[in-house]
Amino acid sequence: MQRKDRGFTLIELLIVVAIIGIIAAIAIPNLLNAIDRGRQKRTMADMRSIGTAVEAYSVDENQYPNTGNTTTLVDVNGNLDTYIEPIYIKKAPDEDGWSNPLKYASDSADYTIRSYGKDRTKQNSPPGGKTSNFDDDIIFIDGAFTQWPEGQQQ
């Protein structure tokens, strides 16, 4: 009588598990990087939306919503949103892509919207230009980004 073996050998199963492990080791870091890039893009889009609402407010009121000065940052939620909702924007985004509060400051003549980035920490170095790290702040001043992510991020 001839015996027919069915199924996989232990070696075949180990090879398949090893291949799946290699693919996962390559794919997971790329996936996490793509998620953070998406969070950056969402943050920038939300900051533009707030900026557009602030600019529309200034057209009607001849000044930006005032917080006293451009250096003391306050949360958008509970401060800026009282000026711009629901007339200029239905609901102002109050958090960035990493669920940190977006910050706003204005002296009526100029305004700043700021995200502290992935690390949730304000940078103390002078801002400006392109950044290459998810932890770097994103800064929007008077309708334009003065510090923004560009290129490969870490």
ABEGO torsion letter per residue (X at the ends): XBBBBBEBBAAAAAAAAAAAAAAAAAAAAAAAAAAAAAAAAAAAAAAAAAAAAAAAAAAAAGBBBBAGBAABBBBABGAAAAAAOAAABABBBABBAAGBBBBBBBAGABBBBBBAEAAGBBBABBBEEBBABAABBBBBBGGBBABBBBEBBX
